[in-house]
Amino acid sequence: MDGGIFVFVMHGQAIVKRLDIRSDGFHIVSLAEPGNPDVIDPDHFDSVHIAGRVLGTIQLRNANEVAYS
């Protein structure tokens, strides 16, 4: 599943980042800093836990309105 947004558990913390699978390894890309990915060698990917895939978002605009995407 290349290019998806996932919830990862790394170093005991849950984080939301994009996963890109490339020839030099797995690139876990921050949505805030896409030019500075964490690159994980395929031999060490077992240290990363994928908790789930992000399928959509909910954005609260105010107390009475919810926007779905």
C-alpha positions in Angstrom: 0.0 0.0 0.0 2.3 2.7 -1.2 1.5 6.3 -0.8 -1.1 5.9 2.0 -1.5 7.8 5.2 -1.0 5.5 8.2 -0.9 5.6 12.0 2.5 4.2 13.1 3.8 3.4 16.5 7.4 4.3 16.7 9.5 4.7 19.9 6.3 4.2 22.0 4.4 7.1 20.3 1.5 7.0 17.8 2.2 9.2 14.8 0.3 9.9 11.6 2.6 9.9 8.5 2.7 8.9 4.8 4.4 5.7 3.8 6.3 5.6 0.5 8.0 2.3 -0.5 11.1 3.0 -2.5 14.1 1.0 -3.7 16.3 2.2 -0.9 13.8 1.4 1.9 10.6 2.6 3.5 10.2 6.3 3.7 8.0 7.5 6.5 7.2 11.1 5.5 6.0 13.7 7.9 3.0 15.6 6.6 4.5 18.8 8.0 8.0 18.2 6.7 7.8 16.2 3.5 11.4 16.9 2.5 12.8 15.2 5.5 11.5 11.6 5.7 12.6 8.9 8.1 14.2 6.2 5.9 14.0 2.7 7.3 16.0 -0.1 5.8 13.7 -3.1 4.9 15.7 -5.3 7.3 14.7 -3.0 10.2 11.1 -2.4 9.3 9.9 -5.0 11.9 10.7 -2.4 14.6 7.8 -0.2 13.3 4.2 -1.1 14.0 1.5 0.0 11.6 -1.6 0.5 13.8 -4.0 1.4 10.9 -4.6 3.3 7.7 -6.2 6.8 7.7 -9.4 6.6 5.5 -10.7 10.1 6.1 -10.8 13.1 8.3 -13.3 15.1 10.3 -12.8 18.8 10.7 -14.8 20.7 13.3 -15.5 24.2 12.0 -17.7 25.3 15.0 -19.8 23.7 17.6 -22.7 23.0 15.3 -21.0 22.1 12.0 -18.8 19.1 11.0 -17.0 18.8 7.6 -16.2 15.3 6.4 -13.6 14.4 3.8 
